[in-house]
Amino acid sequence: CDLNLLRATLCTRTIQTREGNIVKALDCNAAVAGRDVLAKTVYARLFDWLVDKINKTVGQDINSRMQIGILDIYGFESFKDN
């Protein structure tokens, strides 16, 4: 991962015009919101990948007595203490 590119992506916004690009610094709240969206997206994709891998590994035999339960509580990340 290119840290400078990540920093620029999270801390600035680029507007394309006919005359060229305009790069504008984001305020702290906008940068934090962008960071949080990135983290939630990475988590969601990792979670989906993990569930898919588990399903493929364990199989889906409806007669099997073995199972794995996963609970992903919506909004859990909003709690002050997790």
C-alpha positions in Angstrom: 0.0 0.0 0.0 1.3 3.4 -0.9 0.9 5.4 2.3 1.2 8.8 0.5 -1.6 7.8 -1.8 -3.8 6.6 1.1 -3.1 9.8 3.0 -4.0 11.9 -0.1 -7.1 9.9 -0.7 -8.4 10.2 2.9 -7.4 13.9 3.4 -8.2 15.6 0.0 -10.9 15.7 -2.6 -10.1 16.1 -6.3 -12.5 17.9 -8.6 -12.0 17.5 -12.3 -12.8 20.6 -14.5 -12.2 21.4 -18.1 -9.2 23.5 -17.0 -7.7 20.7 -14.9 -7.9 19.2 -11.5 -8.6 21.1 -8.3 -7.3 19.5 -5.1 -9.1 20.6 -2.0 -8.1 19.6 1.6 -10.9 18.0 3.6 -11.8 19.2 7.0 -11.2 16.8 9.9 -14.8 15.6 10.1 -14.9 14.7 6.4 -11.5 12.9 6.6 -12.7 10.9 9.6 -15.9 10.0 7.8 -13.9 8.8 4.8 -11.7 6.8 7.0 -14.7 5.2 8.7 -16.3 4.3 5.3 -13.1 2.7 4.2 -12.8 0.7 7.4 -16.4 -0.5 7.2 -16.0 -1.5 3.6 -12.9 -3.5 4.2 -14.6 -5.2 7.2 -17.7 -6.0 5.2 -15.7 -7.5 2.3 -13.4 -9.5 4.7 -16.5 -10.8 6.5 -18.2 -11.8 3.3 -15.0 -13.5 2.1 -14.6 -15.4 5.4 -18.2 -16.6 5.4 -17.8 -17.8 1.8 -14.6 -19.7 2.6 -16.2 -21.3 5.7 -19.2 -22.3 3.6 -17.0 -23.9 0.9 -14.9 -25.7 3.5 -17.6 -27.0 5.8 -20.0 -27.8 3.0 -23.7 -27.6 3.1 -24.9 -31.0 4.1 -28.4 -30.4 5.5 -28.2 -33.7 7.4 -25.0 -32.8 9.2 -25.2 -32.0 12.9 -22.1 -29.8 12.8 -22.6 -26.1 12.2 -20.9 -22.8 12.8 -22.9 -19.7 13.8 -21.7 -16.2 13.2 -23.3 -13.2 14.7 -22.6 -9.8 13.2 -24.5 -7.2 15.1 -25.5 -4.2 13.0 -24.6 -0.9 14.6 -22.2 -2.6 17.0 -19.4 -0.2 15.9 -21.4 2.7 17.1 -21.0 1.7 20.8 -18.6 3.8 22.8 -17.0 0.6 24.3 -17.0 -2.6 22.2 
